[in-house]
Amino acid sequence: MQLNQLRYVMEVYKCGSISKAARKLFITQPSLSQQIILLEKELRVKLFVRHKRGVTLTDAGEEFIARAHRIIPEIDNLLGSMKSCAAQAKGKINTGVLWIFADLGLAEILSNFCTKYPHIKTTMTVNGSVKLLGMLRERRLDSIFFINAGDLRLNDLLTIKLFDSDMVLVLPANHRLVQKDILHIRDLTDENIILPDKDSTIYAPITGCLRTFGVKPKIIAQSSQTDIALACAANGMAISFASDVIARRYKSERTVIRPLRPLIKREVYYAVLKEALAIPAIRLMTDYIGSLSGFNGL
């Protein structure tokens, strides 16, 4: 049974005549009659009794009309909803964000998107980059913001680079190394440091750089929590790694920021599964993020 056949039966019932219904439907009487006959053959019942004055319903026809009265409004609602989705006006997106989401200036992006498209319900899940990438690939998230340090497999994703930043060292203000304008990784030999957590995407590049230059610092903690790492530096406990964006944001009189060599870059990306771009709401968010080519973080 086709949707147009359902509507044809309803119109014939309302008009009480195939010829009158055909005029209202803007089709020929033979075409309408043929569609009714085809439907009756498919259903193996007669819906109408034809007579000179028009048509009347059979018992099966009365049940058909009773059910059609309930079905057609639902179909119309469904079609309207799908048209709205096709017009990218509604939907829902579960976005994965970093613990340092706000510190990177990304909260403003998501807030502006929600304001521009209020009919798209946007929820957030907070975690680290590695966990977010896993959740995206498991289809537990629709899109993510994450940090890539250059060693992640991204072939299955559509990624948009938002900005990158250099890793810097945050030292206690009274530390002896503040006398140097630029610090080399070798300067960390025997120094108290705080490393990022092992699940952090920046952990491998930093530890790899330490091994390359044979540096063996004193690791007093591992944490990707910005407030913990920088509080330790401010209180004279250790040297902390941070991106220049976040280091500047949390700069205090008790800390000093120094550039690090060799350069270790941290790239901030937006990502979705390529296959998910067929979903209008996700495509809309992706196009919106892609339009922010001038975004440079904080």
C-alpha positions in Angstrom: 0.0 0.0 0.0 1.3 3.4 -1.0 0.8 6.6 0.9 -0.9 8.3 -2.0 -3.4 5.4 -2.1 -4.3 5.9 1.5 -5.0 9.6 0.8 -7.0 8.7 -2.3 -9.3 6.4 -0.3 -9.8 9.2 2.3 -10.7 11.7 -0.4 -13.1 9.4 -2.1 -14.8 8.7 1.2 -15.1 12.5 2.0 -16.5 13.3 -1.5 -18.7 10.2 -1.8 -17.7 10.1 -5.4 -14.7 9.1 -7.4 -15.2 11.8 -10.0 -15.5 14.5 -7.4 -12.4 13.2 -5.5 -10.5 13.1 -8.8 -11.2 16.8 -9.4 -10.1 17.7 -5.9 -6.9 15.6 -6.2 -6.1 17.0 -9.7 -5.9 13.6 -11.3 -8.1 11.9 -13.9 -11.1 9.8 -12.8 -9.7 6.7 -14.6 -6.3 7.1 -12.8 -8.0 7.4 -9.4 -10.3 4.4 -10.1 -7.3 2.3 -11.1 -5.4 3.2 -7.9 -8.4 2.2 -5.8 -8.8 -1.1 -7.7 -5.1 -1.9 -7.3 -5.3 -1.2 -3.5 -8.4 -3.4 -3.2 -6.6 -6.2 -5.0 -3.6 -5.9 -2.7 -5.8 -5.9 0.4 -8.1 -8.6 -1.1 -11.2 -6.7 0.1 -13.6 -4.2 -1.4 -13.5 -0.8 0.2 -16.3 0.8 -1.8 -19.6 -0.2 -3.3 -20.0 1.6 -6.6 -23.4 2.8 -7.7 -24.9 5.5 -9.9 -25.0 8.2 -7.3 -21.3 7.6 -6.3 -19.7 5.2 -3.7 -20.4 4.0 -0.2 -18.1 2.2 2.2 -18.2 -1.6 2.8 -17.6 -2.9 6.3 -13.9 -3.3 5.4 -13.9 0.2 4.0 -15.3 1.6 7.3 -12.6 0.0 9.3 -10.0 1.2 6.8 -11.3 4.8 7.1 -11.4 4.6 10.9 -7.7 3.5 11.0 -6.7 6.0 8.3 -8.1 8.8 10.5 -5.5 7.9 13.1 -2.6 7.0 10.8 -2.6 10.0 8.4 -2.0 12.7 11.0 0.9 10.6 12.4 2.3 10.3 8.9 1.9 14.0 8.3 3.7 14.7 11.6 6.5 12.3 10.7 6.9 13.9 7.3 7.0 17.4 8.8 9.6 16.2 11.3 11.8 14.7 8.6 11.5 17.8 6.5 12.7 19.8 9.5 15.6 17.5 9.9 16.4 17.6 6.2 16.4 21.4 6.5 19.0 20.9 9.3 16.8 22.7 11.8 16.6 20.1 14.5 18.3 17.0 15.9 20.6 16.2 18.8 24.4 15.9 19.2 26.4 14.5 22.0 29.8 16.3 21.9 32.9 15.2 23.7 34.9 18.0 25.2 38.2 18.2 27.1 38.7 19.0 30.8 40.4 22.2 29.6 37.6 23.0 27.2 36.9 26.4 28.6 40.6 27.2 29.0 41.1 26.7 25.3 38.3 29.1 24.4 36.3 26.3 22.9 33.2 26.8 25.1 32.4 30.0 23.2 32.3 28.0 20.0 29.8 25.5 21.3 27.8 28.2 23.0 27.5 30.2 19.8 26.5 27.1 17.9 23.7 26.4 20.4 22.5 30.0 20.2 22.4 29.9 16.4 20.6 26.5 16.2 18.4 26.3 19.3 16.4 23.4 17.9 19.5 21.1 17.9 19.8 19.6 21.4 23.5 19.6 22.3 24.9 17.7 25.3 28.5 17.4 26.4 30.6 14.5 27.8 33.9 15.6 29.4 37.1 13.4 29.3 40.6 13.3 28.0 41.6 13.2 24.3 42.4 9.4 24.1 39.1 8.5 25.9 37.1 10.9 23.7 38.6 9.4 20.5 37.7 5.9 21.7 34.1 6.9 22.5 33.8 8.6 19.1 34.9 5.4 17.3 32.5 3.4 19.5 29.7 5.8 18.3 29.0 6.8 21.9 29.8 10.4 20.9 28.8 12.2 17.7 31.7 14.7 17.6 34.6 15.7 19.8 37.2 18.4 20.5 40.5 16.8 21.2 44.3 17.4 21.3 46.6 15.6 18.9 50.3 15.5 19.4 50.9 14.0 16.0 50.9 10.3 16.8 47.2 9.3 16.5 45.5 7.4 13.7 42.9 9.7 12.2 42.1 8.2 8.8 38.6 7.2 9.7 37.8 10.7 10.9 37.0 14.1 9.4 39.2 16.5 11.4 39.3 20.3 11.5 42.3 21.9 13.0 41.3 24.8 15.2 44.7 26.0 16.3 48.0 24.7 17.7 50.1 25.8 20.6 53.7 25.2 21.8 54.4 23.4 25.1 56.1 25.6 27.6 57.6 25.1 31.1 56.0 26.8 34.1 58.5 27.3 36.8 58.3 28.6 40.4 59.2 32.3 40.3 62.3 31.8 42.5 63.6 28.8 40.5 67.2 29.1 39.4 66.3 28.3 35.8 64.2 31.5 35.4 67.5 33.2 34.5 67.4 31.5 31.1 65.1 33.0 28.5 64.6 29.7 26.7 64.9 26.2 28.3 66.1 23.1 26.6 64.8 19.7 27.6 68.3 18.9 28.9 67.8 21.6 31.6 65.3 19.4 33.3 68.0 16.8 34.4 67.5 16.1 38.1 64.7 18.7 38.4 61.4 18.0 40.0 58.7 17.9 37.3 55.1 17.1 36.9 54.3 15.0 33.8 50.9 14.8 32.1 48.9 11.7 32.8 49.8 8.6 30.7 46.4 8.8 29.0 47.2 12.3 27.7 48.1 12.7 24.0 51.0 14.9 25.0 52.5 12.3 27.4 54.3 10.3 24.7 55.9 13.3 22.9 57.3 14.7 26.2 58.6 11.4 27.5 60.0 10.6 24.1 61.9 13.9 24.0 63.3 13.2 27.5 64.6 9.8 26.4 66.1 11.2 23.2 68.3 13.6 25.2 68.9 11.1 28.0 67.2 13.4 30.6 66.2 11.8 33.8 64.2 14.3 35.9 62.6 13.6 39.2 58.9 12.9 38.5 56.9 13.9 41.6 53.5 13.5 40.0 51.6 12.8 36.8 48.4 14.8 36.2 46.7 16.4 33.3 44.6 18.6 35.7 45.8 22.1 34.9 45.0 23.5 38.3 47.0 20.8 40.1 50.1 21.1 37.9 50.3 24.8 37.9 49.5 25.1 41.7 52.5 22.8 42.3 54.7 25.2 40.2 53.3 28.3 42.0 54.1 26.7 45.4 57.7 25.9 44.5 57.2 22.1 44.3 58.0 21.3 40.7 58.3 22.5 37.1 55.1 21.9 35.1 54.4 21.4 31.4 51.6 23.3 29.8 50.5 24.7 26.5 51.4 28.4 26.0 47.6 29.2 25.8 46.8 27.7 29.2 50.1 28.9 30.8 49.2 32.5 29.9 45.7 32.1 31.2 46.9 30.9 34.6 50.0 33.1 34.9 50.6 34.4 38.4 53.2 36.4 40.2 54.5 33.1 41.7 55.2 31.5 38.3 57.4 32.2 35.3 56.8 30.9 31.8 59.7 29.8 29.6 59.7 28.5 26.0 60.8 24.9 25.6 63.2 23.5 23.1 63.0 21.3 21.0 59.5 22.5 20.1 56.6 20.2 21.2 53.4 21.3 19.5 49.9 20.5 20.7 47.2 20.7 18.1 43.6 21.2 18.9 41.0 19.6 16.6 37.4 19.0 16.1 36.5 15.5 14.7 33.6 13.4 13.6 33.4 10.0 12.0 33.2 10.5 8.2 30.1 8.2 8.0 28.3 10.4 10.5 28.2 13.4 8.1 25.1 11.9 6.6 23.3 13.0 9.7 22.0 16.6 9.1 22.6 17.9 12.6 26.2 16.6 12.7 26.9 18.0 9.2 25.5 21.3 10.3 27.8 21.5 13.4 30.8 20.3 11.2 30.1 23.0 8.6 29.8 25.6 11.4 33.2 24.6 12.9 34.8 24.6 9.5 33.6 28.1 8.9 35.7 29.3 11.9 39.0 29.3 10.0 40.1 32.5 11.8 39.7 31.0 15.3 43.0 31.2 17.2 42.0 30.1 20.7 42.4 32.5 23.6 
